[in-house]
Amino acid sequence: MCCECGCGSQGHHYEGRHRPFMGRPFMEFPPLMSLEEEVKTLEELKETLEDRLSKVNKRLEALKR
């Protein structure tokens, strides 16, 4: 069995329908990324998302007034 879904090895994982057995989607990050690189990438993504969320919240509050 190739993943949690029990599909066997039908090769449709590359279409984004399933997750690998370890729980991370294929192609989310380069497969040879080190732990330190992944942490740095995720921290940068988190910062970007927090900035965007702040802008969205400000706009939402302005629209509510």
Backbone torsions as a table, in degrees:
resi	resn	phi	psi	omega
1	MET	NA	136.2	-174.2
2	CYS	-96.8	-14.0	-180.0
3	CYS	-158.5	-175.0	-178.5
4	GLU	-67.7	-23.4	-172.8
5	CYS	-75.3	-17.9	178.7
6	GLY	80.0	19.2	-174.7
7	CYS	-78.8	-9.6	-174.2
8	GLY	84.1	-145.8	-179.8
9	SER	-118.7	63.3	-175.6
10	GLN	-84.2	-6.2	174.2
11	GLY	78.3	8.6	-179.0
12	HIS	-88.9	5.5	178.8
13	HIS	-66.2	-29.2	-178.4
14	TYR	-71.3	-12.6	177.0
15	GLU	-85.8	1.2	176.6
16	GLY	83.4	11.3	-177.0
17	ARG	-81.8	-27.2	-175.1
18	HIS	-128.0	164.9	176.5
19	ARG	-108.2	146.6	176.6
20	PRO	-66.0	165.6	-175.8
21	PHE	-57.4	-31.7	-178.2
22	MET	-77.4	-5.6	172.7
23	GLY	97.5	-4.8	178.6
24	ARG	-104.7	138.3	178.9
25	PRO	-64.8	148.5	173.6
26	PHE	-63.5	148.0	172.6
27	MET	68.0	10.9	177.8
28	GLU	-68.3	-45.4	177.2
29	PHE	-136.8	157.5	176.7
30	PRO	-55.2	139.2	-173.5
31	PRO	-65.1	-21.3	-177.1
32	LEU	-104.4	22.0	-179.9
33	MET	-72.3	133.5	178.7
34	SER	-74.3	165.0	179.0
35	LEU	-59.6	-42.8	-179.6
36	GLU	-64.3	-40.2	178.7
37	GLU	-66.0	-40.1	179.7
38	GLU	-66.1	-42.1	178.1
39	VAL	-60.9	-45.6	179.9
40	LYS	-62.0	-44.6	179.3
41	THR	-61.8	-43.6	-179.5
42	LEU	-68.3	-36.8	177.0
43	GLU	-65.0	-40.8	177.3
44	GLU	-64.3	-42.4	177.7
45	LEU	-62.5	-43.3	179.0
46	LYS	-60.2	-43.8	179.6
47	GLU	-63.4	-42.8	178.1
48	THR	-62.4	-43.6	-179.9
49	LEU	-67.1	-38.3	177.9
50	GLU	-64.7	-40.1	176.9
51	ASP	-62.4	-44.4	-179.7
52	ARG	-65.5	-42.2	179.2
53	LEU	-61.8	-40.1	177.9
54	SER	-60.3	-43.9	178.4
55	LYS	-64.0	-41.5	179.4
56	VAL	-64.2	-44.1	179.6
57	ASN	-62.8	-40.9	177.7
58	LYS	-63.1	-43.3	179.2
59	ARG	-64.9	-41.6	179.4
60	LEU	-62.1	-44.8	178.2
61	GLU	-62.8	-40.0	179.0
62	ALA	-64.0	-37.5	179.8
63	LEU	-71.3	-29.0	-179.1
64	LYS	-74.9	-20.5	-178.1
65	ARG	-78.4	NA	NA
